[in-house]
Amino acid sequence: MFRVLTRLKPSFSECGSRKSSHPPPCPHVEPGEKPQYSKPDCSRAVIIGGTGSVGLATATQLLCAKAAKVALIDTDACKGKDAVTSLNCSFGKDKALFLKADVTNKMDIQDTLRKVRGELKHVDLIVNAFGIWDESKWEDEVKVNLLGTLNVNEIAKDIVSQPGGLVLNITGIQGIEVFTPGPALAASFLGVVGFTQSKGHERNASANGVRIVALCCGLTHSPTLKEVEQRTCCPAMANDLKNYLNEGCWQQPEAAGKAAVELLKYAPSGSIWIVEGSQLFHLRLPSLHAFRTLETQFT
């Protein structure tokens, strides 16, 4: 795996108009500066999986960065109510709202996104922060982690304001490295990465005016990982996973939330990023032609 450490500069910005039918412009950049595509302050964000540890941390970091409002979407209404109450107590009345939806139900999530767009008036950012880890039910992993992400992305261009709007697909680092304890989990995460690269390619971004970016999280403290070794397919995989978790470089959910704010500002469409051990990396995948060796010529 190739990693290039990217140091991202903080910036201060003002509210601005976001509605347009034109593709996202190339930001004007002075020599030595990093291009900035969007601004967290005054932004309005939708966080799907918003009651989970990463989703709630992302909402918190966006509001810390002066976002105007966040909408949380998830399946548990009780957790949603608690999360919204906490955010509104911390950041002010009506800063957060909650809607219930299931990403695996295409009509449900699309109807909910249309509703939340009406509530927020405009949407600058959609964050897909949901996911499950249960290799013993691998069909559910693929359905939620991959198909759920595609369900959201399918309608995103009709929800996110243009230009400069962003869809951030948060997935796991297990999709870009060999992960023996969870092949199906790795497959679903890798699918999100491949989709993001292709759907977010500049040709598509220019056509629909929306950036699509992937953030691959390393091991992040979360209740979803509690006793995850018991949700593998066999004892050998369970042992592999135990070693992986014991030897891993862990981080708090706030690291993913801070990374999301930085990517809203700086990430070009189709780019892949890693947040691991509270460090943000830009992943530049090698060219297919540069890393292949001819073995046989067929005639």
RODO-2510 file (C-alpha; in nm, 4 decimals, decimal comma):
residues 299
     n   res          X          Y          Z
     1     m     0,0000     0,0000     0,0000
     2     f     0,1341     0,3419    -0,0955
     3     r     0,0818     0,6326     0,1405
     4     v     0,1765     0,9950     0,1041
     5     l     0,1353     1,2039     0,4175
     6     t    -0,0552     1,5194     0,3348
     7     r    -0,0435     1,8167     0,5673
     8     l    -0,3617     2,0175     0,5272
     9     k    -0,3676     2,3872     0,6073
    10     p    -0,6512     2,5408     0,8093
    11     s    -0,8506     2,8132     0,6419
    12     f    -1,1085     3,0708     0,7397
    13     s    -1,3974     3,1452     0,5091
    14     e    -1,7214     3,3344     0,4673
    15     c    -2,0738     3,2274     0,3796
    16     g    -2,1371     3,2184     0,0090
    17     s    -2,3898     3,1153    -0,2506
    18     r    -2,3779     2,7479    -0,3424
    19     k    -2,6575     2,6969    -0,5940
    20     s    -2,5570     2,6539    -0,9547
    21     s    -2,6092     2,4150    -1,2412
    22     h    -2,2477     2,4406    -1,3549
    23     p    -1,9753     2,1804    -1,2882
    24     p    -1,7389     2,2420    -0,9948
    25     p    -1,4749     2,4974    -1,0957
    26     c    -1,1037     2,4437    -1,0583
    27     p    -1,0164     2,6563    -0,7538
    28     h    -0,7742     2,9433    -0,8089
    29     v    -0,4554     2,8579    -0,6245
    30     e    -0,1597     3,0786    -0,5470
    31     p     0,1853     2,9154    -0,5729
    32     g     0,2443     2,6930    -0,2704
    33     e    -0,1207     2,6923    -0,1637
    34     k    -0,3599     2,3973    -0,1556
    35     p    -0,6772     2,4243    -0,3667
    36     q    -0,9901     2,4691    -0,1575
    37     y    -1,3155     2,3399    -0,3019
    38     s    -1,5643     2,4196    -0,0284
    39     k    -1,6090     2,5697     0,3180
    40     p    -1,7333     2,4041     0,6366
    41     d    -1,8632     2,7250     0,7921
    42     c    -2,2255     2,8001     0,7021
    43     s    -2,2535     2,4564     0,5372
    44     r    -2,5456     2,2193     0,5773
    45     a    -2,4664     1,8502     0,6034
    46     v    -2,6510     1,5197     0,5998
    47     i    -2,4834     1,2375     0,7895
    48     i    -2,6185     0,8902     0,7221
    49     g    -2,5282     0,6607     1,0086
    50     g    -2,5293     0,9762     1,2177
    51     t    -2,5930     0,8078     1,5522
    52     g    -2,2847     0,5840     1,5233
    53     s    -1,9544     0,6835     1,6759
    54     v    -1,7969     0,8078     1,3506
    55     g    -2,1165     0,9718     1,2275
    56     l    -2,1762     1,1577     1,5532
    57     a    -1,8102     1,2622     1,5726
    58     t    -1,8371     1,3973     1,2171
    59     a    -2,1477     1,5965     1,3067
    60     t    -1,9695     1,7372     1,6112
    61     q    -1,6603     1,8398     1,4162
    62     l    -1,8686     2,0047     1,1442
    63     l    -2,0578     2,2089     1,4016
    64     c    -1,7286     2,2984     1,5699
    65     a    -1,6206     2,4279     1,2272
    66     k    -1,9279     2,6564     1,2222
    67     a    -2,1539     2,4453     1,0020
    68     a    -2,5022     2,5940     0,9903
    69     k    -2,6920     2,2705     1,0470
    70     v    -2,6581     1,8919     1,0399
    71     a    -2,9199     1,6295     0,9714
    72     l    -2,8644     1,2808     1,1105
    73     i    -3,0183     0,9801     0,9368
    74     d    -3,0168     0,6367     1,0975
    75     t    -3,2381     0,3412     1,1866
    76     d    -3,2693     0,3873     1,5659
    77     a    -3,5077     0,6716     1,6542
    78     c    -3,4206     0,6616     2,0255
    79     k    -3,0483     0,7044     1,9574
    80     g    -3,1342     0,9720     1,7036
    81     k    -3,3325     1,1723     1,9578
    82     d    -3,0506     1,1482     2,2122
    83     a    -2,7886     1,2515     1,9559
    84     v    -2,9870     1,5545     1,8393
    85     t    -3,0558     1,6628     2,1984
    86     s    -2,6849     1,6434     2,2795
    87     l    -2,5804     1,8400     1,9699
    88     n    -2,8435     2,1088     2,0203
    89     c    -2,7444     2,1493     2,3845
    90     s    -2,3811     2,1894     2,2849
    91     f    -2,4138     2,4080     1,9739
    92     g    -2,7488     2,5808     1,9942
    93     k    -3,1179     2,5267     1,9278
    94     d    -3,2128     2,3665     1,5951
    95     k    -2,8530     2,2989     1,4921
    96     a    -2,9328     1,9289     1,4442
    97     l    -3,2308     1,7216     1,3391
    98     f    -3,2959     1,3496     1,2972
    99     l    -3,4775     1,1411     1,0383
   100     k    -3,5196     0,7652     1,0364
   101     a    -3,4337     0,5628     0,7241
   102     d    -3,2809     0,2344     0,6091
   103     v    -3,0066     0,2614     0,3445
   104     t    -3,0806    -0,0891     0,2171
   105     n    -3,4317     0,0220     0,1199
   106     k    -3,3745     0,2354    -0,1898
   107     m    -3,7132     0,4077    -0,1856
   108     d    -3,6916     0,4759     0,1884
   109     i    -3,3479     0,6405     0,1815
   110     q    -3,4220     0,8374    -0,1353
   111     d    -3,7530     0,9688    -0,0005
   112     t    -3,5805     1,0629     0,3257
   113     l    -3,3036     1,2490     0,1446
   114     r    -3,5606     1,4465    -0,0526
   115     k    -3,7378     1,5310     0,2718
   116     v    -3,4189     1,6428     0,4458
   117     r    -3,3278     1,8604     0,1483
   118     g    -3,6593     2,0372     0,2007
   119     e    -3,5847     2,0782     0,5706
   120     l    -3,2336     2,2167     0,5173
   121     k    -3,3184     2,4192     0,2007
   122     h    -2,9831     2,3229     0,0510
   123     v    -2,7298     2,0454     0,1194
   124     d    -2,3547     2,0965     0,0835
   125     l    -2,2363     1,7596     0,2102
   126     i    -2,3612     1,4036     0,2400
   127     v    -2,1527     1,1751     0,4612
   128     n    -2,2060     0,8000     0,4399
   129     a    -2,0850     0,6957     0,7846
   130     f    -2,2834     0,3752     0,8244
   131     g    -2,1607     0,0167     0,8143
   132     i    -2,1722    -0,3217     0,9816
   133     w    -1,9034    -0,5770     1,0607
   134     d    -2,0407    -0,9310     1,0822
   135     e    -1,8654    -1,1864     0,8654
   136     s    -2,1038    -1,4576     0,9825
   137     k    -2,3761    -1,2652     0,7956
   138     w    -2,1708    -1,1590     0,4966
   139     e    -2,4741    -1,0976     0,2756
   140     d    -2,5831    -0,8248     0,5184
   141     e    -2,2330    -0,6759     0,5139
   142     v    -2,2431    -0,6397     0,1379
   143     k    -2,6024    -0,5170     0,1371
   144     v    -2,5411    -0,2433     0,3935
   145     n    -2,1804    -0,1438     0,3292
   146     l    -2,1780    -0,1532    -0,0504
   147     l    -2,5338    -0,1488    -0,1832
   148     g    -2,6434     0,0998     0,0815
   149     t    -2,3647     0,3351    -0,0243
   150     l    -2,4628     0,3024    -0,3898
   151     n    -2,8268     0,3708    -0,3032
   152     v    -2,7284     0,7049    -0,1511
   153     n    -2,4882     0,7987    -0,4300
   154     e    -2,7511     0,7258    -0,6939
   155     i    -2,9644     1,0201    -0,5823
   156     a    -2,6911     1,2427    -0,4396
   157     k    -2,6587     1,4653    -0,7474
   158     d    -3,0247     1,5627    -0,7047
   159     i    -2,9750     1,6443    -0,3352
   160     v    -2,6357     1,8128    -0,3052
   161     s    -2,5989     2,1777    -0,4054
   162     q    -2,3709     2,2499    -0,6986
   163     p    -2,0931     2,3333    -0,7593
   164     g    -1,8620     2,2331    -0,4763
   165     g    -2,0965     1,9877    -0,3067
   166     l    -1,9457     1,6681    -0,1713
   167     v    -2,0493     1,3092    -0,1119
   168     l    -1,8052     1,1520     0,1336
   169     n    -1,8094     0,7723     0,1433
   170     i    -1,6541     0,6613     0,4719
   171     t    -1,5364     0,3030     0,4577
   172     g    -1,2637     0,0870     0,6119
   173     i    -0,8946     0,0464     0,5468
   174     q    -0,9597    -0,3284     0,5247
   175     g    -1,0768    -0,2708     0,1668
   176     i    -0,7351    -0,1609     0,0434
   177     e    -0,5154    -0,4216     0,2102
   178     v    -0,5222    -0,7980     0,2442
   179     f    -0,7634    -0,8746     0,5264
   180     t    -0,7745    -1,2472     0,5976
   181     p    -1,0261    -1,2363     0,8885
   182     g    -1,3012    -1,0836     0,6746
   183     p    -1,2981    -1,1399     0,2976
   184     a    -1,6585    -1,0260     0,2497
   185     l    -1,6002    -0,7144     0,4577
   186     a    -1,2922    -0,6362     0,2500
   187     a    -1,4905    -0,6928    -0,0692
   188     s    -1,7649    -0,4510     0,0334
   189     f    -1,5145    -0,1822     0,1365
   190     l    -1,3082    -0,2286    -0,1805
   191     g    -1,6277    -0,1944    -0,3814
   192     v    -1,6891     0,1459    -0,2242
   193     v    -1,3341     0,2540    -0,3096
   194     g    -1,3665     0,1397    -0,6719
   195     f    -1,7064     0,3051    -0,7071
   196     t    -1,5733     0,6318    -0,5648
   197     q    -1,2751     0,6395    -0,8002
   198     s    -1,4898     0,5749    -1,1063
   199     k    -1,8036     0,7730    -1,0188
   200     g    -1,5902     1,0544    -0,8819
   201     h    -1,3621     1,0722    -1,1860
   202     e    -1,3284     1,4234    -1,3239
   203     r    -1,5363     1,3375    -1,6303
   204     n    -1,8315     1,2412    -1,4101
   205     a    -1,7708     1,5220    -1,1610
   206     s    -1,7730     1,7759    -1,4431
   207     a    -2,1008     1,6351    -1,5725
   208     n    -2,2948     1,6384    -1,2448
   209     g    -2,1143     1,9087    -1,0463
   210     v    -2,0687     1,6963    -0,7322
   211     r    -1,7423     1,5704    -0,5841
   212     i    -1,7309     1,2103    -0,4597
   213     v    -1,4495     1,1144    -0,2215
   214     a    -1,3673     0,8077    -0,0090
   215     l    -1,2218     0,8087     0,3416
   216     c    -1,0830     0,4734     0,4593
   217     c    -1,0704     0,4535     0,8375
   218     g    -0,8166     0,2507     1,0273
   219     l    -0,9125     0,0844     1,3544
   220     t    -1,1468     0,3259     1,5291
   221     h    -1,2951     0,2801     1,8739
   222     s    -1,6624     0,1963     1,8301
   223     p    -1,9287    -0,0186     2,0008
   224     t    -1,9718    -0,2028     1,6691
   225     l    -1,6337    -0,3702     1,7262
   226     k    -1,7323    -0,5131     2,0628
   227     e    -1,6818    -0,8908     2,0539
   228     v    -1,6411    -0,8757     1,6756
   229     e    -1,4162    -1,1846     1,6923
   230     q    -1,7322    -1,3845     1,7623
   231     r    -1,8807    -1,2747     1,4301
   232     t    -1,6242    -1,4377     1,2019
   233     c    -1,6762    -1,7457     0,9856
   234     c    -1,4438    -1,9881     1,1639
   235     p    -1,2023    -2,0169     1,4598
   236     a    -0,8958    -1,9568     1,2404
   237     m    -1,0370    -1,6259     1,1157
   238     a    -1,1366    -1,5340     1,4698
   239     n    -0,7773    -1,5851     1,5840
   240     d    -0,6462    -1,3781     1,2914
   241     l    -0,8875    -1,1001     1,3808
   242     k    -0,7879    -1,1058     1,7467
   243     n    -0,4233    -1,0602     1,6492
   244     y    -0,5163    -0,7856     1,4014
   245     l    -0,7073    -0,5928     1,6679
   246     n    -0,4349    -0,6376     1,9305
   247     e    -0,1592    -0,5185     1,6985
   248     g    -0,3547    -0,2391     1,5290
   249     c    -0,2992     0,1349     1,5472
   250     w    -0,6188     0,2600     1,7098
   251     q    -0,7747     0,6051     1,6968
   252     q    -1,0746     0,7855     1,8435
   253     p    -1,3807     0,8620     1,6244
   254     e    -1,2935     1,2330     1,6426
   255     a    -1,0036     1,1653     1,4048
   256     a    -1,2476     1,0558     1,1344
   257     g    -1,4673     1,3571     1,2038
   258     k    -1,1760     1,5986     1,1695
   259     a    -1,0678     1,4239     0,8503
   260     a    -1,4177     1,4698     0,7064
   261     v    -1,3959     1,8463     0,7637
   262     e    -1,0579     1,8627     0,5891
   263     l    -1,1813     1,6618     0,2908
   264     l    -1,4843     1,8879     0,2542
   265     k    -1,2384     2,1704     0,2020
   266     y    -0,9538     2,0132     0,0082
   267     a    -1,0288     1,6717    -0,1473
   268     p    -1,0583     1,6535    -0,5280
   269     s    -1,3308     1,4325    -0,6676
   270     g    -1,2408     1,0668    -0,7045
   271     s    -0,9608     1,0846    -0,4478
   272     i    -0,9033     0,8188    -0,1824
   273     w    -0,7868     0,9068     0,1693
   274     i    -0,6830     0,7163     0,4806
   275     v    -0,7214     0,8232     0,8409
   276     e    -0,5227     0,5875     1,0617
   277     g    -0,3661     0,6469     1,4007
   278     s    -0,5146     0,9995     1,3914
   279     q    -0,3107     1,0840     1,0802
   280     l    -0,4616     1,1770     0,7443
   281     f    -0,3020     1,0338     0,4302
   282     h    -0,3763     1,0850     0,0631
   283     l    -0,3623     0,7440    -0,1064
   284     r    -0,2247     0,7539    -0,4590
   285     l    -0,2843     0,4156    -0,6144
   286     p    -0,0210     0,3011    -0,8675
   287     s    -0,0856     0,2649    -1,2386
   288     l    -0,1904    -0,0817    -1,3508
   289     h     0,0713    -0,0779    -1,6258
   290     a     0,3529     0,0162    -1,3905
   291     f     0,3087    -0,2853    -1,1628
   292     r     0,2447    -0,5805    -1,3884
   293     t     0,4834    -0,8419    -1,5264
   294     l     0,4253    -1,0269    -1,8531
   295     e     0,4217    -1,4015    -1,7932
   296     t     0,2880    -1,5482    -2,1177
   297     q     0,1892    -1,4244    -2,4632
   298     f    -0,1111    -1,6037    -2,6155
   299     t    -0,1543    -1,6195    -2,9915
***
